[in-house]
Amino acid sequence: MRARFLAALFLVCGAGAGAAPKVALRIAPEVDRQYPQLRLDISKSGVAEVAEPAELLLTTGDELSDYAELDPVGEFHTDIIRLGKLTSGDAQAVLPRVLALVQRQKAVIDLAKGRAPDGIEACKVDSQQPHKCLPEAQVRIQGALAPILVRNSSGEAKFITVLETTSKLGIGLTELRASEEITRLAPGQHILISPSGFGTIGESHQIVIVSDHGFDPSAFVQPSPFTSNATCFVRAYPDCVRDVRPLPTLAGLSAIGFTYQDQNRRPGEDEMQPAMGGGQPVARGDADWMVELYSTLPYSAAEIEADKKLPVAEQKYLAQRTPAELAHACGGTMIGRDLVLTAAHCVATGRFLPPNEARIFTDRRVRLGSLLLGRGGETRAIVGMVVHQGYTGQGSGLPNDIALLLLKSDEPVRLGIRSLNVSVAMPTPGADLVGLGWGYTKAVAPGANVLMSMSDQLQHNPDSLQAAPLEVLAGPDCNKRVNNMLKAGMMCLVTPRAVAAASGAPTFSCRGDSGGPLVRNYGTSKEELAGLTSWSLGCGYKDTPSVYTDTAYFSRWIDAARKAIKPGVVIRIGDPAASH
């Protein structure tokens, strides 16, 4: 887990201040050569310039050469800001708006480098001894849990407001006493400002602005382009960045600043918190082929009440789950206009065993075009299915865990859903791939209750689709780790060596990821479906691998299933290669 930092800046009206400084950018040579117009766009923005020493580098990711991003340079602290595709114009459209947000934040932070204010004392204090300033070493340890004491030692009344800004570029107001956003501090008076809380991962700033006269603090506020909405969480699309208001005048402001390291964690954060096992939320446009399989039969109130009365070891904790979690079944991948490839154990086991396999047409439905669990996008009925003949349906982790679904095609299509090509080349040991899903996110030991994490916390499905890097493990090495359960058509994935070497969170699949895709060359024009999430012993426990169905191994079966599938029936066919 990355360390958290928080810097507190105290701004006081009185000292002179010039115009808001521009943001200094450097453009990566390859981007500069291919898109020379960017230099002119940056100059025209009025808030930034191509200059050294640079604070941000405009570049593209190592793998996604068409996706532009702003990377922090030197002592400038912000998250990497992904801007979107250059070829589509998304990056060019959002760049001036993002730079304006950066400039507004930079302007108030830079005030800490100026002359300290006269007549104002400010420090971090212990909540048990609120009138005693903490030494610098202790401030760095206590982080955001320490309140701020501001004392007016001048002979004039001052008006005070408090801003908070983070590496996510948003600026918000802190509530003062009696729910005030601005308060009057008379000569000789002081105010104790409550702790800001946990802040965010990365560098954050708490800014106390003081003026001789009343003013509107909301003029400093700006929404962050990165919100809990999955479409904006990772990438700043144009519609994620609202119009940026002009920065209020900074003339006459001065500042006091100090920095500290916030090591506080929310309950449960002592355990690593991987997403899809160590992943990140997927950005809009990066997984248009991803689908969710969900149940059309909601749990009744009686079923939820009955679950509460079961012994703890037998409970499904239905009452603690959202409707979206309760309905979620599996993931899948669009491989044709109306075709979804998924794991057989998602659609051909339990209540869907013969002679009830046709229940899949009424009890399950597919959601496509959304990164959010249980909402958004469009939904389709399942009207046909082909299951591998070698899949018995008696449980997960069995051979031939693959099925093809036919979706209803006469519904109007509003979204530009694309298909993912199926790989015909089996991944080699050591290859890096990416797994995607809405599955549980915390490690579970083999044989333990997958609903509970190793720190005995209830597992939840993430609200946003997750993607995690995985590395192919050689078959013999894998078989030793899965008690010789590896069969033909299966492949094992583990945390990439590079991630482990950098002390990154373990990466793995878990319940809820089933049927979801394993992708080669993820996020590029050459991406292809390499596998389907199938089974694992526990979830990400030590060196235990995640096991996937190898789609290249079943490529001939997939071709045969495409030809055989038709509305209204469930068909079982074997691998054509085995019939010769």
Buried (B, 14 or more C-beta within 10 A) or exposed (E): EEEBBBBBBBBBBBBEBEEBBBBBBBBBEEBBEBBEEBBEBBEEBEBBBBEEEBBBBBBBBEEBBBBBBBBBBEEBBBBBBBBBBBEEEBBBBBBBBBBBBBBBBBBBBBBBEBBBBEBBBBBBBBEEEEEEBBEEEEBBBBBBBBBBBBBBEBEEEBBBBBBBBBBBBBBBBBEBEEEEBBBEBEEEBBBBBEBBBBBBBBBBBBBBBBBBEEBEBEEBBBBBBBEEBBBBBBBBBBEBBEEBEEBBEBEBBBBBBBBBBBBBEEEEEEBBBBBBBBBBBBBBBBBBBBBBBBEEEEBEEEEBEEBEEEEEEEBBBBEBBEEBBBBBBBBBBBBBEBBBBBBBBBBBBEEBEEEEBBBBBEBBBBBBBBBBBBEBBBBBBBBBBBBBBBBEBEEBBBBBBBBBBBBBEEEEEEEEBEBBEBBEEBBEBEBBBBBBBBBBBBBBBEEBBBBBBBEEEEBBBBBBBBBBBBBBBEBEBBBEBBEEBBBEBBBBBBBBEEBBEEEBBBBBBBBBBBBBBBBBBBBBEEBBBBBBBBBBBBBBBEEBBBBBBBBBBBBBBBEBBBEBBEEEBBBBBEBEEEEE
